[in-house]
Amino acid sequence: MSLTKDHIVNAIQERLGLSKSKSSMLFESFLEIMKNRLKNGEDILISGFGKFFVKEKDERRGRNPYTGNDVILDARRVVTFKYSDVLRDKINSKG
């Protein structure tokens, strides 16, 4: 099962004792801060969790999987996530 925005808002509501609307506003504000920082090319480092960063991809040649024709893919920016050692160890711990 996927963790959805609604699940996160509900968890914030339960843990902090806030109303659902305030919990939602808090989470939306957090996401806006992250989106704006990434849009500006800044990295986001969350200790014990990982690092989000923007990577520049050059224009490259690709292939249309339906037709098999070669196409040129535009240069673009992508968001990449590198997990921390703490998160890796927590995921791989036995118990």
N, C-alpha and C positions, 0 to 999 in steps of 0.2 A: 504494500500500500504506500502511496506517495504522501509525503508531508506537504500539505497545502498551506496557502496563506491563512485560510480560516483556522486550521489547526494551530498555527503559530499564534494568531491573535487570541484564540481561546486559552492557550497555555500562558500567555502574558497576562491575560485577565485573571486566571486562577492564581498564578504565582504572586502577582503584585496587588491583587484585590482592586483593580481598576474596572471601570465600566467597559463594556464591549467597544463603544465608540472611542473612548480614550485609548484603549489597547490598540485598536485599529489605527488610530491617528499616530500613535507612537511608532508602530511598525512601518507604516507608510512613510513617515518622516525619515526613519532609518534607511529605507530603500531609496528614497530620493537623494539622501546624502551620498549613498554609495554610487548611484547612477551618475550624479553630477561629477563626482571625483573621477570615476572611470571615463566619463565623456571628456574630461579635461586631461586625460592621459596619466592621471595619478594612480599609484598603487594603493591598495587597501590591505593593511596587515592587521590581522586579528590574532593576538597572542593566544597560543594554545589551540588555534583552529587552522589558520592558513593565510595565504596571500592571494588576493585577486589582482591581476595586472592585465594591461592592454598590450597586445602583441600586434605589430604591423605585419601584414602578409602582402607580399609583392604580387603583381599581376603574374598569372601563370597559365599554362596551357592545361586544359582538362578535356574531358570527353563526355558528351551527352549520353547517359546510359540507355536511353530509349532508341536513339537513332544511330549511335556509334560515331557521330560526327565530332571532329575536334572543335573545341570552342576556347575562347580566351576568357578566363575568369578575371574580373576586375580586382585591383588592389583593394584591400579592406583591412579593418581593424577587428580583432576578436578578443573577447575576454577569456582569460585563462586562469585556472585555479591551481595552486600548488599547496597541498596539505602540509600541516606542520608535523614534526616528529611526535608531538604529544597526541595529536589526533590519530596518527597512524598506529601508535602503540595502544591507544584506547580501543580502536576498531579491532585490532588483532589480539587483544587480551582474552584470556580464556576464563571468563567469569567475572 
